[in-house]
Amino acid sequence: MSEHLWELIHEMSPTEKSFFKKNVQSKQSKEDPLYLKMFNSLNAMSKYSEKQFAHQFGKGNQVSRMKTYLYELLLASLIEISNHSDNILRSKKSLNSSWILFQKGLFNQSLKMVEKAQEQAVLNADLYTEAEALSLKRLLNFTALDIQGVSEIIKEESRVRELILEIQEFELLCNSFTAFSFTKGNIINTEERNLLNTLVNDPRLQSIENCNSNISRSYFYRILTLYFGMIGEYEKMYDNALSRYNLLKETLNSLLNTQNFINSLNNLIEACLITDRLQDAIDYNIELIELRTPSTYFEARKHIRYTILNLQIMIKSNNKEMEAESILKKDLVLCFHKYDRFVRTDEKLEILFLIITYYFNRRLFKDCKLFLKQYYVLPRTKTRVDLQLFIMIINIYMNFLSSDLDHLNYLIRNIERFERNEKILDTYERKLLDLIKLEIVQVRNSVSDKSNLFTLKDKLSVIQYQRNEMSMAKYIQF
């Protein structure tokens, strides 16, 4: 529990910490100074130390109970302060108040409060809280023997349940599409394309008119954005990404569902980069980083996606400005340190691939090798094997360019083993690897002859135009 306390305290903002201290001090219990002392001690630790904590407060059941109670106090304080700023919690608070009033037999007061909760839930597009509010409202009508009112509420509950079911069906459908990108990116083979075509023929995806809520409409546009990106129709990908973004802006969804809006901006920026709308990508990425977020988690998600997209923009625009690179380094520190536990495995691979590519393209091999080391110490994973492959190819080619031929045989054997195990190379990647392997053999036979290197570069430049634009390999400059 001590470590959990430490983690919770270190995720609280200065405002939340101050609010908690004032709350405790206002109660003036004889045990409060000890709780504050425990709080201040954990807050002062830059890294949790059980030995240091035990030295200050000891061990045993009493200390254990105090830690549990302090944890509960912290959560209660965070809920209280969030009730003023979090729309979902406000409606939940009204709902809880209504239930308490109902139990006291204060039915008129309970009805007013539950109607307030329902109104807030509708404004928040929170169908689940709306369903809970309707359930309590039905109970209140039944208590008042308003049978007509009960019947009307049952119909309303059915409508809300149907909306929830529709959203869940869209979410399942969306997960079927996103499953592709979490394994090997958006590059698909013939068999996978046939499966995607089967999925996209779902009746719900034939018209936006089939959607009965803005949440379903958002999923509709998101699914088609992913689909058109994977089959190579990039203008349609952009059109759907833009439609989703506009829908969320119009419905103020950016304020109500931060994760959804971050995801929407992410897809739109990617579509802008693929369709050569570089300035639009820059502008939308600025909007992303300036987005107000309600919590540490969403702030982390915002910074992670911004960093990934900003790296793509810097590579695409060939931005070498010192100021831009300085900002980039600060963003990387945030992602790999402050927000490290929020970075998904696929995102960590994506960030490493992009920063390795950024330095490789500028032929800054020293910086490139620093991040290559970070990649090779990561636990092995089946996630985004395309990015892992590209990192290996960059490592091979970088050693080739720097004439580090002794290390190349090991790297080639490693990548061939990777290829056999994963079986995911597309046509472009196979040509790329075969060309590099052939050139290495020729150079090893005649190290002094550099003419083949120019031949290799010419061949690679031709292959560049054969790549799928969704492939992250499009950023590598050979």
Secondary structure, 3 states (H helix, E strand, C coil): CHHHHHHHHHCCCHHHHHHHHHHHHHHCCCCHHHHHHHHHHHHHCCCCCHHHHHHHHCCCHHHHHHHHHHHHHHHHHHHHHHCCCCHHHHHHHHHHHHHHHHHCCCHHHHHHHHHHHHHHHHHCCCHHHHHHHHHHHHHHHHHCCCHHHHHHHHHHHHHHHHHHHHHHHHHHHHHHHHHHHHHHCCCCCHHHHHHHHHHHCCHHHCCHHHCCCHHHHHHHHHHHHHHHHHHCCHHHHHHHHHHHHHHHHHCCHHHHCHHHHHHHHHHHHHHHHHCCCHHHHHHHHHHHHCCCCCCHHHHHHHHHHHHHHHHHHHHHHCCCCHHHHHHHHHHHHHHHHHCHHHCCHHHHHHHHHHHHHHHHHCCCHHHHHHHHHHHHCCCCCCCCHHHHHHHHHHHHHHHHHCCCHHHHHHHHHHHHHHHHHHCCCCHHHHHHHHHHHHHHHHHHHCCCCCHHHHHHHHHHHHHHCCCCCCCHHHHCCC
